[in-house]
Amino acid sequence: MNKKTQNLKIILFIPIFLLLISSGLFSQEKIIDQVVAVVGKNMVLQSDVETQYFQFRMQGSIEGSEKTVKCGIFESLLFDKLLLNQAEIDSVEISDEDVNQNMDRKFRYYIAQFGSQEKLEEFYKKSILEIKEEMRDLIKDQMLSENVQQDITSNTKITPSEVRTFFKSIPSDSLPLINSEVEIGQIVKTPPISVVEKMKVKEKLKILRDRIVKGESFSTLAILYSEDPGSAKNGGELGLTKRGELYPNFEAVAFNTKKDEISKIVETKAGLHIIKLISRQGEYINVRHILLRIKPSPIDMAKTEHSLDSIAELIHSDSMNFKNSVQKFSEDPSKINGGLLINALTGNTKFEADQLDPKVFFVIDKLEVDDISNPVLFENEEGKQAFRILYLKSRTKPHHANLTDDYNTIQNWALEKKKEKTINEWISDKISKTYIKINKEYHDCNFRNNWFN
C-alpha cells in the first residue's frame, strides 16, 4: 500500500482518545485560534491542525519537517470536511443510539487507558458525562466521514487480472518480505461444573458479603478476592456503564440496588457476583462488584483432559481426521470454520508469530505440519477453564511476496491501491463542485490534490 495513503487514513481517523488528551492539554495553554479553511459550510481551525500535530509528537511518529507534517495534517482535514460536506448533501444520518453506542465503547477504552474514571475526570477537570457531551459532535462527525468514505469505495472490486498486473508492477528488488505464517486449528472441550462446586463458591461469596455488611471495606475485599482482572485492582469498580452493556442478570440487580446497598448474589456467565451501587445517573450506573468464578472439580478437569487425549489418539492412529474430529467433538464456535483460528487483525486464518498468544506459539512452535499437540489448559473467551488440542495445518518460511503463496495478501494490497485511486478521483470531482477557501499560510503546501480549483 502507498505510504502516503496510509498516512492520509491515519491522520483522517485520528483516535478520539488522543484528541481527548491533546485537547485537554491545549485547553490549558490558551491558544489563539483562527479559521484556516472553509469547505462548503465546514471550517478548519488552526487548533485542529495544532492538536493533531501535538498528538503525532506525543506518539513520536513525525517524519519530515514541521511544515511538511502540518501541511499533511491540513490536507487530511480538508478531506475530512469534504466528506462531511458530502454527508450533508446526501442527508446521511447517524442515529443518536449509534452515536451513544460508539461513544460508550470508546470511553470504556479511554477509562482503561487512564486507569479509572476518576483519573480521566481529574485530568480533564470535568465529569464523564460532560466530557462525553463535548466529544459527541466530534464522534458523530467522524462516523459521518467514515460512512461517506466507505460508500465511495463500496463498489470497488479487484479482478485476478488486476491483481497480477499490480504484482508485476512492483520492481523485483522492492518485493516485500513476508514473515513466517502459520495456520492453526483447535478442538476444545470444557469441563462441566457440578452443583457441589457451585455451592462451594456461593458459600465463599456469602461469607464475603456478610463481612461487608458488618462493616469491612467492599473495595479492599474486591482487591483481595475478586476474580475479575479488569476491575479488581480498582476495588471492583466498573466505571460508568449504560443500560444494555452488562450481563442481563447483573444489570437487572444493579439498576434495582440502592446506593451503598450490597446486592444479593447474582449468577452470570462469568460466575457469581455481589454488587454495590456507587451512583446512578439516568440510564448510567457505576458499581463495584466482587466476582468469584465457578471452577470445575479436579476430577472433572482430569476426565475432560483424558477425553481429549483419547481424541488425539484417534487422530494419531488415522482412525479419524482432524476436520471430522472438530465437527464431532469440539465445543467451541470455531468448529463452524473447521476448527481454524481466525486472525482478528487480518480476518484470515494466517498468523505471524507476534500475532499469536505466546502460550499458543510455545506449543505450535514445537509441532510439525499436520501434527497435533497434547491437551493444553487455557481460559476461553468467557474466562472459563477449558482444554484444547492444537493442530498445525501449515507453516510458511520467510520469503519475498509471490502470487502462489501470498495471493490473498497481494490481492488486498491491489484493492487498497485501487481504492486510493477511487478516492483521489472522488476528491478531484468534489473539489471542482465545492466552495473551498484556504488561508494564505497554507498556499505553499505541496498537496496531493489540487485544492485551489
C-alpha positions in Angstrom: 0.0 0.0 0.0 1.2 3.5 -0.8 2.7 5.1 2.4 1.0 8.4 1.7 -2.3 6.7 1.6 -1.7 5.0 4.9 -0.7 8.4 6.4 -3.8 10.0 5.0 -6.0 7.4 6.6 -4.2 7.6 9.9 -4.4 11.4 10.0 -8.0 11.4 8.9 -9.3 9.0 11.5 -7.2 10.0 14.5 -8.2 8.1 17.6 -10.6 10.3 19.6 -8.8 9.2 22.7 -5.7 11.1 21.6 -7.7 14.1 20.6 -9.3 14.0 24.0 -5.9 14.1 25.7 -4.4 16.8 23.5 -7.5 19.0 23.5 -7.4 18.7 27.3 -3.8 19.9 27.3 -4.4 22.6 24.8 -7.3 23.9 26.8 -4.8 24.8 29.5 -2.5 26.7 27.1 -4.9 29.3 25.7 -4.1 29.0 22.0 -5.1 31.9 19.8 -7.4 30.3 17.2 -8.4 31.2 13.7 -10.2 29.7 10.7 -7.6 28.5 8.2 -10.0 26.9 5.7 -13.7 26.7 4.7 -15.1 23.6 2.8 -18.7 24.1 2.0 -20.2 25.1 5.3 -17.4 23.4 7.4 -14.5 25.2 8.9 -10.9 24.0 9.6 -9.4 25.7 12.6 -5.8 26.3 13.3 -6.3 24.5 16.6 -7.4 21.4 14.7 -4.0 21.3 13.0 -2.1 22.0 16.1 -4.0 19.4 18.1 -3.2 16.6 15.6 0.4 17.8 15.3 0.8 17.7 19.1 -0.7 14.2 19.1 1.9 13.0 16.5 4.7 14.5 18.6 3.4 12.5 21.6 3.4 9.3 19.5 6.9 10.1 18.2 5.5 9.4 14.6 6.7 12.6 12.9 8.6 12.2 9.7 9.8 15.3 7.9 9.8 19.0 8.8 7.2 20.6 11.0 5.8 22.4 7.9 5.5 19.3 5.8 3.7 17.4 8.6 1.3 20.2 9.3 0.6 20.5 5.6 -0.2 16.8 5.5 -2.5 17.2 8.5 -4.2 20.2 7.0 -4.9 18.3 3.7 -6.4 15.4 5.7 -8.6 17.9 7.5 -9.7 19.3 4.1 -10.6 15.8 3.0 -12.5 15.2 6.3 -14.5 18.4 5.8 -15.2 17.4 2.2 -16.6 14.1 3.4 -18.8 15.9 5.9 -20.0 18.3 3.3 -21.0 15.3 1.1 -22.7 13.7 4.1 -24.9 16.9 4.4 -25.6 16.9 0.7 -26.6 13.2 0.8 -28.6 13.6 4.0 -26.5 10.9 5.7 -28.0 10.2 9.1 -26.4 8.7 12.2 -28.8 7.8 14.9 -28.3 9.0 18.5 -28.4 5.4 19.6 -25.5 4.5 17.2 -23.5 7.6 18.4 -24.1 6.6 22.0 -23.0 3.0 21.5 -19.9 4.1 19.6 -19.1 6.7 22.3 -19.7 4.2 25.1 -17.3 1.7 23.5 -14.6 4.4 23.1 -15.0 5.7 26.6 -14.6 2.2 28.1 -11.3 2.1 26.3 -10.3 5.7 27.5 -11.1 4.8 31.1 -8.9 1.7 30.8 -6.1 3.8 29.4 -6.3 6.3 32.3 -6.7 3.6 34.9 -10.0 4.7 36.3 -13.0 7.0 35.6 -11.8 9.3 38.4 -8.4 9.8 36.8 -10.0 10.6 33.4 -12.2 13.2 35.1 -9.4 14.6 37.1 -7.2 15.0 34.0 -10.0 16.7 32.1 -11.4 18.6 35.1 -14.9 17.6 34.1 -17.4 14.8 34.8 -17.6 11.8 32.4 -21.0 13.0 31.2 -19.6 16.5 30.5 -16.7 15.0 28.6 -19.0 12.8 26.6 -21.2 15.7 25.7 -18.2 17.7 24.5 -17.0 14.8 22.4 -20.4 13.8 21.0 -20.2 16.1 17.9 -16.6 15.1 17.1 -17.5 11.4 17.3 -20.7 11.9 15.2 -18.7 13.8 12.5 -16.1 11.0 12.5 -18.9 8.4 12.0 -20.4 10.5 9.2 -17.0 10.8 7.5 -16.4 7.1 7.8 -19.8 6.4 6.4 -19.2 8.5 3.3 -15.7 7.2 2.7 -17.0 3.6 2.9 -19.7 4.4 0.4 -17.1 5.9 -2.1 -15.2 2.6 -2.2 -18.1 0.2 -1.6 -18.3 -0.9 -5.2 -14.5 -1.0 -5.8 -13.6 -4.6 -6.7 -10.5 -6.2 -7.9 -10.1 -8.9 -10.6 -7.5 -11.7 -10.7 -6.1 -10.0 -13.8 -5.7 -6.7 -11.9 -4.0 -8.5 -9.1 -1.4 -10.0 -11.5 -0.9 -6.6 -13.2 -0.4 -4.9 -9.8 2.1 -7.5 -8.7 4.1 -7.3 -11.9 4.3 -3.5 -11.4 6.3 -4.0 -8.2 10.1 -3.9 -9.0 11.6 -7.3 -8.1 14.1 -5.6 -5.7 11.1 -4.0 -3.9 9.0 -7.0 -3.2 8.0 -7.0 0.4 9.3 -9.7 2.7 6.6 -11.9 4.1 7.3 -13.3 7.6 6.7 -16.9 8.5 3.0 -17.6 8.9 1.1 -20.4 10.4 -2.5 -21.8 10.2 -3.8 -23.3 13.5 -6.8 -25.5 14.3 -8.2 -26.5 17.7 -10.5 -29.0 19.3 -12.0 -27.6 22.5 -13.7 -29.3 25.4 -14.9 -27.5 28.6 -15.1 -29.4 31.9 -18.7 -29.5 33.4 -19.5 -27.5 36.5 -21.1 -29.6 39.3 -23.7 -28.4 41.7 -21.4 -29.1 44.6 -18.7 -26.8 43.2 -21.2 -24.0 42.6 -22.5 -24.3 46.2 -18.9 -24.0 47.5 -18.3 -20.8 45.6 -21.7 -19.4 46.7 -20.8 -20.0 50.3 -17.5 -18.2 49.9 -19.2 -15.2 48.4 -21.9 -15.2 51.1 -19.1 -15.0 53.7 -17.6 -12.0 51.9 -21.0 -10.4 51.7 -21.5 -10.9 55.4 -18.1 -9.3 56.2 -19.0 -6.2 54.1 -22.4 -5.9 55.7 -20.7 -5.9 59.1 -18.5 -3.0 58.1 -15.5 -4.3 56.2 -14.5 -2.4 53.0 -16.1 -3.6 49.8 -13.2 -2.1 47.8 -10.5 -3.9 49.9 -12.2 -7.2 49.7 -12.6 -6.8 45.9 -8.9 -6.1 45.5 -8.1 -9.2 47.7 -10.7 -11.7 46.4 -12.4 -10.6 43.1 -11.5 -12.7 40.1 -12.4 -10.0 37.6 -8.9 -8.9 36.5 -10.3 -5.7 34.8 -11.9 -4.3 38.0 -10.3 -6.0 41.0 -7.3 -3.6 41.0 -9.8 -0.7 41.1 -11.6 -2.1 44.1 -14.2 -3.8 41.9 -15.3 -0.5 40.3 -16.6 -0.9 36.7 -16.9 2.7 35.8 -19.9 4.4 34.3 -21.8 2.0 32.1 -25.1 2.4 30.2 -28.1 0.1 30.4 -27.7 -2.8 27.9 -23.9 -3.1 28.3 -23.8 -5.6 31.1 -25.0 -9.2 31.6 -28.8 -9.0 31.8 -29.0 -10.7 35.3 -26.2 -8.5 36.6 -27.8 -5.4 35.2 -31.3 -6.2 36.5 -30.0 -6.3 40.0 -27.6 -3.4 39.7 -30.3 -1.0 38.5 -32.5 -2.0 41.3 -29.9 -1.7 44.1 -30.0 1.4 46.3 -26.9 3.5 46.7 -24.3 1.8 49.1 -26.6 -1.3 49.4 -25.0 -4.7 49.0 -26.9 -6.8 46.5 -27.9 -10.4 46.8 -25.7 -13.0 45.0 -26.1 -12.8 41.2 -25.1 -15.5 38.7 -23.9 -14.7 35.2 -21.9 -16.5 32.5 -18.8 -15.1 34.2 -19.6 -16.6 37.7 -21.2 -15.3 40.9 -21.2 -11.6 41.9 -22.2 -9.3 44.7 -22.8 -5.7 43.7 -22.6 -2.3 45.4 -24.1 0.8 43.7 -21.8 3.8 43.7 -24.0 6.2 41.7 -26.8 6.3 39.1 -27.4 9.0 36.5 -30.5 8.2 34.5 -29.6 5.2 32.3 -26.0 5.1 33.5 -24.7 3.4 36.6 -21.4 3.0 38.3 -21.0 -0.1 40.6 -18.4 -2.1 42.4 -18.6 -5.9 42.2 -16.8 -8.9 43.5 -16.7 -11.9 41.1 -15.9 -15.4 42.1 -15.7 -17.8 39.2 -17.2 -21.3 39.4 -14.4 -23.8 38.6 -14.8 -27.4 37.7 -13.6 -30.0 40.2 -10.2 -31.6 39.8 -11.9 -34.9 38.9 -14.0 -33.3 36.1 -10.8 -31.5 34.9 -9.0 -34.8 34.7 -11.9 -36.5 32.9 -12.0 -33.8 30.2 -8.3 -33.9 29.7 -8.4 -37.7 29.3 -11.3 -37.3 26.8 -9.1 -35.0 24.6 -6.2 -37.5 25.0 -8.5 -40.2 23.5 -9.5 -37.9 20.6 -5.8 -37.2 19.9 -5.1 -40.9 19.8 -7.9 -41.4 17.2 -6.3 -38.7 15.0 -2.7 -40.1 15.5 -3.9 -43.6 14.6 -5.7 -42.2 11.5 -9.0 -43.6 12.8 -10.4 -40.1 12.3 -9.0 -37.0 10.7 -8.8 -33.6 12.4 -11.6 -32.0 10.4 -14.1 -34.7 11.3 -12.9 -34.7 14.9 -13.6 -31.0 15.1 -17.2 -31.5 13.9 -17.9 -34.4 16.2 -16.1 -33.3 19.5 -15.3 -29.6 19.6 -17.4 -27.4 21.9 -16.0 -24.1 20.5 -17.6 -21.8 17.9 -14.5 -22.2 15.8 -15.9 -25.6 14.7 -18.0 -23.9 12.0 -14.7 -22.9 10.4 -13.2 -26.4 10.6 -11.6 -25.5 14.0 -9.3 -23.0 12.4 -8.4 -19.9 14.4 -9.2 -16.5 12.8 -6.7 -13.7 12.9 -8.7 -10.7 14.2 -6.2 -8.3 12.6 -6.4 -9.6 9.1 -9.7 -11.6 9.0 -8.0 -14.7 7.6 -6.5 -17.8 9.1 -2.8 -16.9 8.9 -0.8 -15.7 11.9 2.7 -14.3 12.2 4.5 -15.3 15.4 4.0 -12.0 17.1 0.2 -12.1 16.4 -0.2 -15.3 18.4 -0.9 -15.7 22.1 2.6 -16.6 23.5 1.1 -19.7 25.1 -0.2 -20.9 21.7 3.1 -20.1 19.9 5.1 -22.0 22.5 3.0 -25.2 21.7 2.8 -24.7 18.0 6.5 -23.9 17.6 7.4 -27.5 18.5 4.9 -29.1 16.1 5.5 -30.3 12.5 2.9 -29.5 9.9 -0.2 -31.8 10.2 0.8 -32.7 13.8 -1.3 -32.1 16.9 -0.4 -31.2 20.5 -1.3 -32.8 23.8 -4.2 -31.3 25.6 -3.5 -27.8 26.8 -5.3 -25.9 29.6 -6.5 -22.4 28.7 -9.2 -19.8 29.5 -11.9 -19.4 26.9 -13.5 -16.1 26.0 -15.9 -16.3 29.0 -12.9 -16.7 31.3 -13.7 -20.4 32.0 -11.1 -23.1 32.2 -11.1 -25.5 29.2 -8.8 -27.9 27.4 -7.8 -27.9 23.7 -5.6 -29.8 21.4 -3.9 -27.6 18.8 -3.3 -28.6 15.2 -0.6 -27.1 12.9 -2.2 -27.0 9.4 0.5 -25.1 7.6 3.7 -23.1 8.2 5.5 -20.9 5.6 9.1 -19.8 5.7 10.1 -16.1 5.5 10.1 -15.1 1.8 9.6 -12.3 -0.7 5.9 -12.0 -1.7 4.8 -14.2 -4.6 1.4 -14.9 -6.2 1.5 -18.6 -5.4 1.9 -18.3 -1.6 0.6 -14.8 -0.9 -2.2 -14.2 -3.4 -4.7 -13.0 -0.7 -2.2 -10.6 0.7 -1.3 -9.2 -2.7 -5.0 -9.0 -3.6 -5.6 -6.8 -0.5 -2.7 -4.6 -1.5 -4.0 -4.2 -5.0 -7.5 -3.5 -3.7 -6.2 -0.8 -1.4 -4.3 0.8 -4.3 -7.5 0.8 -6.4 -9.5 2.3 -3.5 -6.8 5.0 -3.2 -7.3 5.9 -6.9 -11.1 5.9 -6.5 -10.9 8.2 -3.5 -8.5 10.6 -5.3 -10.8 10.7 -8.3 -13.7 11.5 -6.0 -11.8 14.3 -4.3 -10.9 15.9 -7.6 -14.5 15.8 -8.7 -15.9 17.2 -5.5 -13.2 20.0 -5.3 -14.5 21.3 -8.6 -18.1 21.5 -7.3 -17.5 22.7 -3.7 -16.8 26.1 -2.3 -13.3 25.9 -0.8 -11.3 28.8 0.7 -7.8 28.3 2.1 -5.7 30.6 4.3 -2.6 32.0 2.5 -0.5 30.4 5.2 -1.1 27.0 3.5 -0.9 28.1 -0.1 2.7 26.9 -0.4 1.9 23.4 0.8 2.8 20.5 -1.6 -0.7 19.0 -1.6 -1.5 15.6 -3.1 -4.7 17.1 -4.6 -5.3 20.4 -6.2 -7.5 22.2 -3.6 -7.3 25.6 -5.4 -9.6 24.7 -8.3 
